[in-house]
Structure formats: structure tokens, C-alpha cells
């Protein structure tokens, strides 16, 4: 009997020790869970996305570039038309008039035949469109150098900012807007796009301190769903989006938060499938992102990098007369300006730069993001394909 009691005692002791150990394990697990719960995730959907053009009087000495009615008079004169003929061609400007077909075919091939100048801008001479100057612009120092033609960011004070796209279009009136407003043309393009392709998402994970954290992970994605608008016309906050598993629009980069502003490290690329009405694909090389997250209801920042300039030109050129006349953009001038100020990715055969530094304003509102197992599988397969092709 004694042996049985001892045995039971030993059994009860083992049970008690196991119960205590289990409770301790649960306690430690609970503490661990609390520690894990301390890390926060914030997600956002892009509300506005358009090139960053810093507005200042010093950028365009003597005023902005002329509007289309002015430069069409000059173009028709250069084509050999008399003032009377020019007035006749421009009758009904801007939406009517024979000037549309005439000016569209102002290019000349090697045999002197008329050529569509929007499709072949090199068939006309450089119109030397007014270029922007100045010391300030929004963006990042992408190459680590402080160069003579670089800028200072008026918001952060960063020196050597690379945003040469600004020099090309910074004096076009439809691309300029005082602080607090959005440029007419750039706003109109994105405002149309917001209702068509799926939304863009930014997700920040591993946030231990929303004001200062040296170690967070940033995802930049395209969603499967389109964004919905609220009663003000902006994108509705707090909607839920699923991440598109297409690896072309899945980007991960390390970042940090300083004084409530997210800064990413420089990523080899940030790539997003776009829309032909804007850009068919956004492919920012040596890219960086910053996003001021202090306002819980609306966030604003900058995405910058080097982007191939020919797709940027084709955004303008493919629209032809419609964009040229309505937005006051002398389209062949954009072609020559992009080619002139391209500052990265030299062609191995010609040595000419194929990419230009550019910055985009990013405005977001809070959202919820859902990931799927398929996303990781497809992303891994996509990465394997990229590696095999390299």
C-alpha cells in the first residue's frame, strides 16, 4: 500500500510539475505573443500619383512656356504658311480646324515626305522648348553625388537630388501648380486612371515605434481590386484589397521610420504594371520611397528613381494632337528634352543614356491588405524565372 501511495505521490508530483511547467510555458508564450503583438503593420492605398514638379518663380525666369495657340502660329510659319493661311488653318481652334492634320504631319523623312511627328519626333528639329532651372526640387540623391546640376529637396534639405525630368516639363503651364494645388494635366491623367486599373498599395510591417524605428519592411504592390471613391471624389479609406500575385508588381525593400516619416533603402527596382493611358509599366531603377505617416487619415510622400525615358515620351506622343493642343505641350520638344537630360543606364553600344531621373508624388489613405499563399508561390516562380534569364 505504501508503495502505491508513494507511486501516487510521485505521479501527483509529476502532474503538478507538468502543470506548472505548462503554465510557465503558456506564460512565456503569452509574453512572446505580447512582444510580437507590439509590432504593428500599416497599409495604405494610393490616392494620387503623379510626377513631382516643384513650383517656384525661379524655375522659369520670364514666365512659363507659351501655350499651344502661340507655338502653333510659330510652327505654321516655319512650315511656310503665310499669316493669312495660318489664320485660316487655326479657324475653330482648339477643337476644330485644319491645323490639326497639318501640324501632326510636320515631320519630314529623308526624301522630304510628310511624316507624323508624334510617332517620329526625330523627323523635325528640336523646338528648344523652355526648360526649367532653379535650385530646388522634390526627390532623392540617387547616385550618391552632389553635382552641379543637382537639386536640393525643399522638404528634407537633401542635397544632390536627381530629378532631371523636371527640367524637361517644369515650365509647361499645365504641369505647374502653386503649393497646395495639383498640376492640371498631371492631375487629370491620374484622376482618369484611378477608376480603371487596379489600385496600388503600400504596406509597412514590423513597426515597433510609429515615430522612430530603424528596422521595418516595406511592400509596394498592385491590388486585384480597383479602388472605390468616397463622396469627395478621393479614394475611400479603410477598404480591403488583395495583393495581385503577379510578380511584376510585388516589391519588397527594407526601410526605417524617422520622426514619423518612412524612408526606404535604395531598391534595385520598384516595378508596377500600369496602364497604357499613363505608362504601361512603371519601372523605377535605384528607387527610393519616403512617406510621411504622421497623419493617420492621409499620407504624402515621394517615390523616385531612374526610369527609361522612351516610355515616358510615348505617353505624350501616343496621344498626339489631343495632348499637344489641350495641355500646351510641344511634343517633339519633350522627346528632345528627355533625350538631352537622360542621366542613367547608358546603352552599351551607343553610350547614350536610356533612363532619366524622375520623382512622383504619392498620396495615400489607410487600407487593409490581404496576402495569399498563391502570392508567394507565384512570386517565387517569377523570381526563379528572372534569375534564370540573368
C-alpha positions, 0 to 999 in steps of 0.5 A: 500500500505504501508503495502505491501511495508513494507511486501516487505521490510521485505521479501527483508530483509529476502532474503538478510539475507538468502543470506548472511547467505548462503554465510557465510555458503558456506564460512565456508564450503569452509574453512572446505573443505580447512582444510580437503583438507590439509590432504593428503593420500599416497599409495604405492605398494610393490616392494620387500619383503623379510626377513631382514638379516643384513650383517656384518663380525661379524655375522659369525666369520670364514666365512659363512656356507659351501655350499651344495657340502661340507655338502653333502660329510659330510652327505654321510659319516655319512650315511656310504658311503665310499669316493669312493661311495660318489664320485660316488653318487655326479657324475653330481652334482648339477643337476644330480646324485644319491645323490639326492634320497639318501640324501632326504631319510636320515631320519630314523623312529623308526624301522630304515626305510628310511624316507624323511627328508624334510617332517620329519626333526625330523627323523635325528639329528640336523646338528648344522648348523652355526648360526649367532651372532653379535650385530646388526640387522634390526627390532623392540623391540617387547616385550618391553625388552632389553635382552641379546640376543637382537639386536640393529637396525643399522638404528634407534639405537633401542635397544632390537630388536627381530629378532631371525630368523636371527640367524637361516639363517644369515650365509647361503651364499645365504641369505647374501648380502653386503649393497646395494645388495639383498640376492640371494635366498631371492631375487629370491623367491620374484622376482618369486612371484611378477608376480603371486599373487596379489600385496600388498599395503600400504596406509597412510591417514590423513597426515597433515605434510609429515615430522612430524605428530603424528596422521595418519592411516595406511592400509596394504592390498592385491590388486585384481590386480597383479602388472605390471613391468616397463622396469627395471624389478621393479614394475611400479609406479603410477598404480591403484589397488583395495583393495581385500575385503577379510578380511584376508588381510585388516589391519588397525593400527594407526601410526605417521610420524617422520622426514619423516619416518612412524612408526606404533603402535604395531598391534595385527596382520598384516595378508596377504594371500600369496602364497604357493611358499613363505608362504601361509599366512603371519601372523605377531603377535605384528607387527610393520611397519616403512617406510621411505617416504622421497623419493617420487619415492621409499620407504624402510622400515621394517615390523616385528613381531612374526610369527609361525615358522612351516610355515616358515620351510615348505617353505624350506622343501616343496621344498626339494632337489631343495632348499637344493642343489641350495641355500646351505641350510641344511634343517633339520638344519633350522627346528632345528634352528627355533625350538631352537630360537622360542621366542613367543606364547608358546603352552599351553600344551607343553610350547614350543614356536610356533612363532619366531621373524622375520623382512622383508624388504619392498620396495615400489613405489607410487600407487593409491588405490581404496576402495569399499563399498563391502570392508567394508561390507565384512570386517565387516562380517569377523570381526563379524565372528572372534569375534564370534569364540573368 
